[in-house]
Amino acid sequence: MSTVNGGISFWYAQEGAPAPREPLPGDTAADVCIVGGGYTGLWTAYYLKKAVPFLNITVLEAKFCGYGASGRNGGWLYNGIAGRDRYAKLHGHEAAVRLQQAMNATVAEVVDVCERERIDADVHRGGVLEVALSPAQLTRLRDFHAVETAFGETDRVLHGARETAARVRVTGAVGSSWTPHGARLHPVKLVKGLAAAVEALGVTIHESTPVTEIRPKHAVTPYGTVRAPYVLRCTEGFTASLAGQRRAWLPMNSSMIATEPLTDAQWETVGWEGRETLGDMAHAYMYAQRTADGRIALGGRGVPYRFGSKTDNDGRTQPRTIEALREILVRLFPQLAGVRVEHAWSGVLGVPRDWCATVTLDRSTGLGWAGGYVGSGVATANLAARTLRDLIQQDSGQSGPTDLTTLPWVDHKVRKWEPEPLRWLGVQTMYAAFRGADRRESLGLSARTDRVAVLANRLSGR
C-alpha cells in the first residue's frame, strides 16, 4: 500500500470531511464578525457567546472549519508561546511570567471545555517530553530547562538518559525535560466538536465564503458584505491572502507523516506508555505524538516557505519531505525501520517578523486580530480568544481591564516582512543554516551550539 499524500490531513482521513455549511447568502449585519473558522475564530465565538448570549455573531470561513492549521497540526496542546522571552525584555520578567502562567492554565482550560461540552478529542494529559540527542542539544536543553523554571514552571523535571528511556526509548537520547502542562489530542475531533458547540449556542457559521478584504465595520466577500461594529481577523497562516496583508504574517510550511498502527510488540520496544507529546532540541526540530489508535504521527519543517506567501490546496507535501521525516522516525526508533508510513500531509502556520504571538483590538476602528503563533497555536488560540472576548467587553463598557487584557502580548506592534525575493531568500537561507548546524551537531564533537545556527537566529529575529 502506498503512502496517501495530502487529502488535507491524516486526521481528516480518519474523521471524514465535514458536512458543508451554507455560504453567506448576501449582505447582512452582525454585532461581531469573525473571519476564519479555525481554533482562534471558533474559540472567540464560543467565549463571546457564552459571556454575552444576545450577541449576533457571524463566522466566515473560506473553505470549511478546520481546513487550515487547526485540522492539520500535530495535536500538541501545550504551554509554549511564541515571543515570551522578547516580551520579558520589553515589559519585564514578571509580565512574561504572568503570560506563561496564563498559558499553563490554558492547557487545563481546553481540557475542561472538552469535558463540559462533551467533545471527545482523544485528549490524554501526558505532558510534554523534549529530548536531547547530542552534546550541543543537551547544553541547550539544560539552558531551556533553567529558563522555563525561572518563568515559574517549578513542576518541570529534568531527566538523564536512563530516566528518559524509562519514558520513551529514543535511540541516542542523552537527556530530556518534561512538563505536565501538555496533552495529546486529535486536532480534527477538537475543531469539529468546537464548531458544533458554537452553533448550538446560536452562532452563525458560513463556509465556502472567502473574505477578500477587511476594513472598519466591513468584511467583504464575493457573496456579500457583513457589516459589524467589530470585525476580527483570525486567519493565521492564510492572512497573506487578504488585501493589504501580504507581508503581515509569513505562511511557514510544516509537514507530517503518520505510520500504520504499531503492534503491541512494537510498542513494547518503544515504551511511550505515558503518551507524552515528544519533541527534540534540534534547530529544525521535530514534534510527535502517540495517537489514540496506536500510530506515531511525526512532523517537521520540510520545504519551509513558498515564494510569494503562497499556500497549498490539499495538503500535499514533497516526496523528499516524506522521506526526510521517515528518516527522523527511524533515527529515533531504529526498531521501526519496517513500519509503513500510511499518510503524509502539510499545512501553513503564521509567523510574524519578530516571531511574537499577538492579540490586538483597535478601539478606534473595531478591527481586531490574534495569531502569529509560530506553531504553538493549539493552546495559544484559546488564550487569544479569551483575551479578545475581554477586550471587546472592555471596549463596549461591559467590563474594565482584566488579567488577560493586561498581558504583555496585547496590542504588540511588529514590522512587516521584507518584500520578495528577499523574504523567500531569507527563509531558505535560515533553514539551510539550521539543517547544516543540526548535521554538524549530530557528530557530537562539541557541546556548544553551532555558530551558524546562532547567527541565523539573530539575523532572522527568531
Residue, then its C-alpha position, 0 to 999 in steps of 0.5 A: m500500500s502506498t503512502v496517501n499524500g495530502g487529502i488535507s490531513f491524516w486526521y481528516a482521513q480518519e474523521g471524514a470531511p465535514a458536512p458543508r455549511e451554507p455560504l453567506p447568502g448576501d449582505t447582512a449585519a452582525d454585532v461581531c464578525i469573525v473571519g476564519g473558522g479555525y481554533t482562534g475564530l471558533w474559540t472567540a465565538y464560543y467565549l463571546k457567546k457564552a459571556v454575552p448570549f444576545l450577541n449576533i455573531t457571524v463566522l466566515e470561513a473560506k473553505f470549511c472549519g478546520y481546513g487550515a492549521s487547526g485540522r492539520n497540526g500535530g495535536w500538541l496542546y501545550n504551554g509554549i508561546a511564541g515571543r515570551d522571552r522578547y516580551a520579558k525584555l520589553h515589559g519585564h520578567e514578571a509580565a512574561v511570567r504572568l503570560q506563561q502562567a496564563m498559558n499553563a492554565t490554558v492547557a487545563e482550560v481546553v481540557d475542561v471545555c472538552e469535558r463540559e461540552r462533551i467533545d471527545a478529542d482523544v485528549h490524554r494529559g501526558g505532558v510534554l517530553e523534549v529530548a536531547l540527542s547530542p552534546a550541543q542539544l543537551t547544553r541547550l536543553r539544560d539552558f531551556h530547562a533553567v529558563e522555563t523554571a525561572f518563568g515559574e514552571t517549578d513542576r518541570v523535571l529534568h531527566g538523564a538518559r536512563e530516566t528518559a528511556a524509562r519514558v520513551r526509548v529514543t535511540g541516542a537520547v542523552g537527556s530530556s525535560w518534561t512538563p505536565h502542562g501538555a496533552r495529546l489530542h486529535p486536532v480534527k475531533l477538537v475543531k469539529g466538536l468546537a464548531a458544533a458547540v458554537e452553533a448550538l449556542g446560536v452562532t452563525i457559521h458560513e463556509s465556502t465564503p472567502v473574505t477578500e478584504i477587511r476594513p472598519k465595520h466591513a468584511v467583504t466577500p464575493y457573496g456579500t458584505v457583513r457589516a459589524p461594529y467589530v470585525l476580527r481577523c483570525t486567519e493565521g497562516f492564510t492572512a497573506s491572502l487578504a488585501g493589504q496583508r501580504r507581508a503581515w504574517l509569513p505562511m511557514n510550511s510544516s509537514m507530517i507523516a503518520t505510520e500504520p498502527l504499531t503492534d503491541a510488540q512494537w510498542e513494547t520496544v518503544g515504551w511511550e506508555g505515558r503518551e507524552t507529546l515528544g519533541d527534540m532540541a534540534h534547530a529544525y526540530m521535530y514534534a510527535q505524538r502517540t495517537a489514540d489508535g496506536r500510530i506515531a504521527l511525526g512532523g517537521r519543517g520540510v520545504p519551509y516557505r513558498f515564494g510569494s506567501k503562497t499556500d497549498n490546496d490539499g495538503r500535499t507535501q514533497p516526496r523528499t519531505i516524506e522521506a526526510l521525516r521517515e528518516i527522523l522516525v527511524r533515527l529515533f526508533p531504529q526498531l521501526a525501520g519496517v513500519r509503513v508510513e500510511h499518510a503524509w500531509s502539510g499545512v501553513l502556520g503564521v509567523p510574524r517578523d519578530w516571531c511574537a504571538t499577538v492579540t490586538l483590538d483597535r478601539s478606534t476602528g473595531l478591527g481586531w486580530a490574534g495569531g502569529y503563533v509560530g506553531s504553538g497555536v493549539a493552546t495559544a488560540n484559546l488564550a487569544a480568544r479569551t483575551l479578545r472576548d475581554l477586550i471587546q467587553q472592555d471596549s463596549g463598557q461591559s467590563g474594565p481591564t482584566d488579567l488577560t487584557t493586561l498581558p504583555w502580548v496585547d496590542h504588540k506592534v511588529r514590522k512587516w516582512e521584507p518584500e520578495p525575493l528577499r523574504w523567500l531568500g531569507v527563509q531558505t537561507m535560515y533553514a539551510a543554516f539550521r539543517g547544516a548546524d543540526r548535521r554538524e551537531s549530530l557528530g557530537l564533537s562539541a557541546r556548544t551550539d553551532r555558530v551558524a545556527v546562532l547567527a541565523n537566529r539573530l539575523s532572522g529575529r527568531 
